[in-house]
């Protein structure tokens, strides 16, 4: 009977179901996109969860004198396995700014630009969780070789990393041979990475000071212990007794990653909630159509009640019709949502390089479908109750 009632006016039924279909489909697609973003974020920045970044305090120490600089001897102390058993590796980093050129083409085309020059060791590629788009990373701490960031490649070599490898670029007044190009990760994409000794000889000057020490813990679970060991060693070396007067900062990148993941989770929930509004609108449409259906079938209701149908029977009849309508719409919405998500998983990465692949999970599919059923019950409850309350004699006299 419910199927027959739904098929009486197919166009009206289809238009009513459309709101539920779009709402369920939108929730599934947007949650899949959010899952893809979170997975892509974890894949890109996950290796940084084991990293601790140590930097000197700029200027004077709070409540103290001038801050002491980080030095190569500090780096060596942090690699002592007896004092820092949870530290797997340390990487020195020096930075500076310099004009970058390819022949007579200046970085960023027709104007001078002081790009970032990073001097480090071969461990930098692993410690900073960077990947190579082309070529290789340097293997020593000296030599006039360079690895270019993606923005530098875009400006000097028209975005072609393959053509950049083997070419010469001028950093300041010194020529370097390009041996590799980095992929983009949104951090320091404007940088050029060169061996530590070469950076000190051409950019930052001689000496043993460091602008940064990248510390890698043995595991992500060991990061708190490794951080405590790093702080303890540097406190002793810098003669620090008051934590408020430390002349260095030791920051675990895992905390930043957790906040980023949390933010993406909130964002996914927000966009899914916005999409769910269309489900609410669809539910209002279902309630409206059910009220119209009760009005149109008043005489039918009167005949059924005159022949012995109880209030419960009439109530159940119209509730089943509402749930059937929203249930079928929910199934179609699930098919649409999953289909669009799978299509996007193939099309989006091909159209937009490095775009996170949407990921469909079971939970949002089930929740969206169950919500469509609940909407059918809620939307059909009042019209069904109104139909059940009709008195047979009044319903039979209805014109």
N, C-alpha and C positions, 0 to 999 in steps of 0.2 A: 504493500500500500504506500509506503514511504517513497519507494522508487517511482511508482506511478504518479504520485503527487509532484515529485521533483521534475518529472518529464512533461508535465502538462504545459508549462510555459518555459521552454528551454532557454530562450534568450534572456528572460528575467533571471533564471537560475544561474546562467553563465556570468552575467554581469555582477550578480550578488557574490558568486564564488570568486570572482576576479580579485577582489580586495584581500581575501584570505590567501589566495595563491601568491599574490605579490608580496604580502607581508611575510609569509613563511619562507618564500624564496629569498627575500632580502635579508632576513635574519641569518639564514644559512650561509649566504654568499659573504656577507660582511664579517661574520665570525671566522669564516675560512680565510679571508684576507688578513684579519687580525692575527690568526694563528700563524699564517705565513710570515708576517712581519716579525713576530716574536721568534720564530724559528730562525729566520734570516739574521736577526740581531744576535741570537745566541751563537750561530755558526761563525759570524764575523768577529764578534768580540769575546766569545767564550774563552779562547786561550788567554785573554788578559785577566781572567779570574784568578790566576796564580801569580799575578804580577804585583809588586810593591814598588811604588815610585818614590825615590828619595830626592828631595830638592833642598837647596840651602834657602834660608830665610833672607829675603831682600831687605837691605838696610840694617837698622839697628835691631838688636834683640829686645823684645818687650821687657822693660825693667832692667836692662843690662847694657852692655857696650856693643861694639860692632860685631856682627855675626862672623863666625869662622867659615871659611870656604870648605867645600868638599874636595878631598884630594885623592890621588891614586892610592895613598897609604890607607885611607878609609876603605876604599874598594877592596884592597887586599885583606884587611881585617874581617870584612864581611864574608869572605870565602873560607874562613877557618872552620873546618867541619866540627871541631871540638866545641867552639863557642856558638856556632850557628848550624846545628845539624839539620834544621828544616829549610835551609837555603840551598837550592839546587844550583843556581848560577847567578852571576852578577855581570852587568854590562855597563861600561862607562859611556857617557854621552857628553859631548861639548856642542854648543850651538853658536851660530853667528849669522849675520846677514851680509849678503854680498850681491853685486850685480851679476846676472847670468846672461850670457850671450851665446848665440850660435853664429859664428862668422860675424857678419855685420848686422844680424837680426837680434835686437834686444828682446829680452823676456817681456812678454805682454805687448809684442808688436812694436808700435812706434814710440814707446816711452820707456824710460828706465824704470826698473823695478828691482828692489832689493829682496831677493828671495832668501829663504831660510836654508842654511847649510848645516847639516848634521854630521859631526864626526864621531865615529864609533868603531866597534870591532865587528868581525863577521857574525857574532852572536846577535847582533841587533835585529836581523830579519826575524829570528825566532822569538826574541824577547818582546818585540813590539807587535807580534802577531800579524806581520805583513806578508803578502804574497807577491810573487813576480809575475808580471804580465808577459815579459819577454826577457831573454838573456839570462844572466846569472848574477849572483851577489859576489862581491869581492872576497878574497880568501885571506888577506893579510891586513896589517894595521898601517901599512905605508903604500906608496905608489899613487900616481896621478890617475886614478880611476873613479868613476862616479856612477851611482844608481839614481835615476830620475823619478820624481813623483809624477803622477798622472797629469796634473795641471801643467807642469813644466813641459811634458811631452806634447800636450795639447797646443801649447803656445810656440814651442821651438820646432816641433816636428809634425805639426798639423794633426796631432792625435794618433800618429802611427808609431807605436813602440818598436815595431820590427825595424823600421828605417832608422830609428835613433841608435840602436845598438851598433857599436863600432865607430860612430861619429865622434867628433871632438866638440866640446863646449868649453867656453871660457868662464871661469868663476873668478871674478875680480880681474886679476892680471895673469892668472895661471890657466893653462889649457889642461883639460882632463878628458880622458877617453871614456865614453859611455859603455858600460858593460851590461847594464840591465835597466829595466823599467818596472816600477811597482804598480800594482792594481790599486784602485781607490778604496779607501775605507772611511773617508770623511774626516780623517785626522792627518794633518801635516801633508796634505796632497800637493802643497806648493814647495815641498822640500827637495833638496838634493843630498843624498847620503854619500859620504866619502870616508876613506880610512881615517882613523883617529890622528895619526901622525901627520897626514896630509892636511887635515883641517887645522891643526895647530901651526903648521908651517905657513899656511896661506890665508887663514881667516881669523882664528881666535888668538893667535900668538902662542909662543912657547910657554912652558910651565906644566905643572902637574895638577892644576885645578880642574874640577869637573862641574858641569852645569846640572848634571842629573846622573843618578845611578839607578838602573833598572834591576830590581832584585826579583828573581823567579823562585817561588817556593816549590817544594818537592811535590805538592798536590794542592788543590784548592782547599781541602780540609785543613792543611797545615799553615794556611796563610796567617791566621791570628798568632800562632806560635812563632812563625818566621818574623812577623812584624815586631813582636816583643823582643826577639833576639837582635834584630837590626837596631831598634831603639836603644837597647841596653848597651850594645857595643859602641854606638856613636855617642851616647851619653858619657861613657867612660873616656873615650878618645877626646871629646871636646870639653871635658871637665864640667859637665852639667849635673847639678844636684837638684835643681828646681825645674819641673816639667814645663812651667810657664815661661822659662827663659831658654828653651831649646832654640838653637840656631839652625834647625833643619826640620823638614816635614817629611814624614813617612806615611804615605797614603796607599791603602790597599785598593786596587782597581775593582775588586769584586764588589765592594759596596756601591760603587757607581753603577756597575752592571746590574745589580739587584734593583736599584732605583729605576734604571732605564726599563728593565723588564716589568717592573710594577706599573710604571707609567703606561707602557704599551698594553698591559692588562686592563687598566682603567679605560684606555682609549677604545679597546675592543668592546668592553662592556657598554660604553657610552653609545657607540655607533649602533650596536645591536639593540639597545633600548630605543634609539630613535627609529630604527626599522620596525620595532615592535609596535610603534604607534599606528602603523598602517594596519596591523592586525586588529587593533582596537577600532579603527575606522571600519574595517571589514565586518567586525562584530556588530557595530551599529547598523550596518546595511542589512545583515542577517535578521536582526530584531525587527527592523522596519518591514522587510518582506514577509516575515512571519505574521506580523500584525495585519498586513494587507491580506495574507492568505486566510487568516481567521475571519476577517470581515467578508471576504468573497465566499467562504464556505460555511456561513452561518446556518443556512437551511440544512446543509449536509450534517452539521453538528446536531441540529435539532432532531433530524430523523434518527440519527444514531442513538441519541439519548432517549428518544421516544420508544426505540426498540429495545432499550435495556442497557445501553452503554453507561458505565459509571463515570464519575468525574475522573477517577484514576485512569481509566481506559483512554479517555479523550486527552488527558494531560500527557500520558505516555505516547500517544500517537503523534502529537505535535512536537514533543521533545525529540522523538526519534527522527522526525523529518529535519529538524534543525541540526541535530548532531550528524545526520547523514550528509547534509549539505556541506557543513564545515569539515567533516572528516574526508569526504572526497576532495574538497578544495585543498585540505592539508596534504593529502597524498600527492596531488598534482604540484603543490608548492614545493614539497620535498624533492620531487623529480626535477623540477625547474631549478631549484637552488643547487642541488648536487651536480646537475648537468652543466650549469653555468660555471660553477666552481672548477669542475674538471676541465672544461674548455679554457677557462682563464689560466689554469695551471700549465697548459700547453702554449697558449697564445701570448700571454703577457711576458714571460721570460724571453720569448723569441722576438717580440716587438720592442721591449725595453730591457736592455742588458742589465744583468745583476738584480732584476726585480724579484723579490721574494715569491716563492711558489705558494699559492693558496693551498691550505690544508684542511680538508673536511674531516671532522671527527664525529663520533656517534652521538655524543651528549647534546650538542645544539640541534641536531636533526630530530632526536626524540623529544626534546623540550619544545621545539617549535610545533611539532605535530600534536603533542599533548595539549599545548596551549590552544591550538585550533579547535580541539574537541571541547575543551573547557569553555571556550567562547561560544560554541554551539549550544552547550547546556545553559549558560548564562543568558545568551541572546534569545533562546527559545523558551525560557522559563516563564516570563511574564505573558507572552502571547498564548502559550499553552494553558497557563492558569486562567487566563481570560476566557479561552474557549471552554475550559472545563466548568466555569461558573455559569455559563449560559443556561437559562431555563428553557426546557424543550418547547413550551408553548410560544414563548417570545421568539425563539429561533425559527420556528416553523412559520410564524407570521412575518418574518423579516423579508423585505422586498429588496 
